[in-house]
């Protein structure tokens, strides 16, 4: 989940299941103000950060 609210909902929804809930605090790119390029950079930053976390999570352990 990406926000505290989503995290709490995910925990509530999965409380009876044998699953792990992963919480990754993420900035809200819609809150970024500035030039078009600065706003796009905020979205790219979120995208790249999530991609890195997903790849790390799904990579086989050595």
N, C-alpha and C positions, 0 to 999 in steps of 0.2 A: 504494500500500500504506500501511497505517497503523502498523504496528509494524516494528521492525528485523528481526524474524524473518520476517514476511511479505514485507518488501522483499528480503531475501536469497533467499527461495524464488522470488519473482517474477523476480528477475534470473537465477536458475538455470534456471527454466522457459523463459524467453524468450531465452536467450543465443544461439540460432541464428536468431532472428527479427529482422526489421528493424522493431522497435518501441521506443518510449520507455517506460521504467518510471518512474512518478512516485511519489515517497515523501513523504508528508505525516505527520510525527510528530503523533500525536494522543493526548491524555490518555485514560486508561482511566476512563470514568465510573463503572464498578463499584467503583473504589477510593475514591470520594468517600464520606465519612461525614458524618452530620449529620441534619438534619430531612428529612422527605420532600421539602419544597420545595427544599432545597439539593441533594439528589440529583437531582431533576428538572431543576434548573438546570444541573447538570453535563451531563446528556444533551442538553439543549437547546443548550448551548454547543457541544458536539461536532457536533450536527446543523447548527447555523447556520454553524459554521466550514467544515464540509465542503461545504455548499450554496454558500457564497461562493466557495470554491476551484474547485468544479465549474463554476459559472457563468462565472468568470473564464477557466478553461481552455477552455471551449467557445465563448466569445464570439469573434466574428470580430475579427481585428486591424484597426485603422484605419491 
